[in-house]
Structures are given as structure tokens and as C-alpha cells.
């Protein structure tokens, strides 16, 4: 089991060039050696996203960290780790996912064997449920940047999510 990585170590890991969250996001997206136009099942990716139903969603992440688990026509079902706000829960979930790894190298050759059916049988399904979202390919606004399994613990603690929360309308009557 990998040691727990502090938030400071994770931020240092990202070269230390960026001074703002947007700068970190842009550094990630400009990582051309890992950029791809598609997301393979069982691997983890950062990307920019603009949801189709953003006007009705109460909350969404414009910079998800997603592990695709099933393909659909025009998109995929994925686990966005950012929806777990507790870092300890993120680590527990990622550790359990690593148990389904295709090899023990935990590098670019490694992926997890995952599907919604397998996920439902895991003991942490209750923990994983809020992370599961459907992503439409025609609403992806960048290339996918792959995160190798040996880096999961580092990126999991970075605060690079870009949540948009819809404001609730007031129910008060105007005088």
C-alpha cells in the first residue's frame, strides 16, 4: 500500500510552476505527452467538461478527474473522484480500485478492471455512488490527459476541481 501523500507534496509534484488553480489546470491540460482524444476504460483522466444539462444541474465539475467504467453511445459512464470531498474516502476508494489492477507495475501499462456491475459488488459502492456520472463526448472541451496509477494518490489530494453550484432561487414574496 502506498504511503499517504500530503497536499503540499502533491502540489510540489506538479512542478511548482503554477501559482493559481487555473494555472495548475492549464499545466495539466498542456501535458502533450499524455494527451489523447479518447478515454480508455480502466484508466484515469483529467479533462475540461461543459455539461449538456448545466442549466438544471445543482452542481457540476468543469475539470473532472474521471475513471471511465462503461461506454455508451456518444459517451461513457465514469467515476469523478472530485465528488468525494473527504481525502480519506478518496484514498480508500482508490486503494480498492487498485486491487483490480491488470498488473502490479502501477505505471502507464496498468489499468483497472472495472464496470458498473463490478463496482456494485464492491464493499465501497456506497462511497463510490456520488462519483458516478455520465459524460457526453460532444461536451468534452479538451483532450484527455491520462494519469498513471502510480500518480493517483498525488492527484487525488490536489484541489483542482472546478465545481459550479447553481444558486437556489428565493421563495420570498416581493412586496
N, C-alpha and C positions, 0 to 999 in steps of 0.2 A: 504494500500500500504506500502510495506517495505521501511525503510529508505535507502538512498544511502550508500553503503559501500565503504570506501576508499581502495585504493590498499594496503596501509600499514596494515589495519585491515584484509584484505583478506590474505595477506602473513602471518600475525601472526596466523590467524585461522588454517593454515596448520602446526601447532605445532612448527614452528620455527627451526626445526632440519636441514633442508636442506639449504645449503649456495649457491647453484647454481641452475639454472633452471633444469638441468638434475637431480639434487638431488631431487627437488620437484616432477618432473615427476616420478622418481623411487619410492618416498614415496607414491605417489598416486597409482601406479601400485601394490605396495605391501600391499595395504589395503585389506587383505583377507576376512574380514567380509562382504565386498560389492562386491566381485569378482564373476562373473558369466560367463558362456560360451556362453550365448546368450543375445541379446539386445531386450528388450520388447518395443513395440510401446508405445509412450507417456511418456517415462522416459528418463533421460539424463545420458550419459556415457562418460568417458574418455577411450581411448584405443590406442594402437600402431597400425599404419597402413602403409603398403607398397603398393602403388597403382600399379595396373597391367600395366597401360599406363604411368608410371612416366617418361619414356624417351621422351614423346611428350607433357606432361602437362607443361604449362608455370609456374605453381605454384601448390604446394600441401602441405598438413599439415600431418606430420608423427605422431602427437599426438593430434588428433581431440577431441573436446568436442561436442558430437553429440546427438541430439534428433531424434531417428528414427521415421519416419512418415508413411512409407509404406514398406511392404515386397515384395521382388521379388525372383524368383528362384535363389538361390545361394547368396542372399544378401538383401540389403534394401536401401531405399531412406532416407536420413537424413539431418537434418539442423546442420551444423557445425558452432557454434556461433563464432569461431575464425575468420571467414571470414568477420565479422563486426569489423573493426579496431577501430571505434568510440565507446567508452564505453557508451555514452548516447544512441546511437542506440541499442546497446545490451540490455540495461535496458528496453527501450521502447518495443522491440520485446519480451523479456521475460515476461514483465508485461502483454502484450496482450495474450501471450500463457497461462499464469496463469488463465486468465478469462475462459478458457475451462477446468479447473481442475475438477477432479471427486469428490473432497471434499475440505473442507477448512482447513484441518489439515496441509497441506503442508509438509508432512513427507514421510516416506517410503511407506505409503499406497496410496499416491496421484500420479496420472499420469494425463497427459493432453489428451483430446480427439482431436486427430489431424490426418489429412490425407492431401494429396496434394490438394484434392478438397476443403476441409475446409480452408486450407491455402490460396488458390486462392481467396476466398471470403473475407479474412481479409483485413482491410484497410492498413495494413503494408506489403502487399505482395511484393511491390516494394523493401522494405527494406529487406525482407526475401530472395528474389531471389538469391543473391550471396552466401547465406549459404547452398543452396540445392545441395547435391552431392550424387552420388550413391556409395555404399560401397559393396565390394565383400567379403564374409565371408572367402574365402580361401586366402585373403590378409591381414586379421586381424592378428597381430603378438603378441597379448597379450590377457588376459582375459578382459572382460568389467568391469569397475569399476563404479558402479551406484552413481550418485549424486542426493540426495533427493531435492525436490523442495524448501525446506526452506534454502538450501545452494546455490541455483542458483545465487543469487546476489553476493555471495562471490567468487565463481569460475569464474564467468563471467569477473571479473576485473583482475584475475591472468594472467600474461604474461607467460604462459607455452606452448603456441603453438610452433610447430616445423616446420615452413614453409621451404620448399626447393623451390628456384626460379631458373628456367632454364636460363642460360646466353644466351643472343642473340648472334648469330654469326655475325662477322663484314662483312659488304658488300664491304669493301675497297679492291681494287685490289692489289696484291703483285707486287712489282717492280722487 
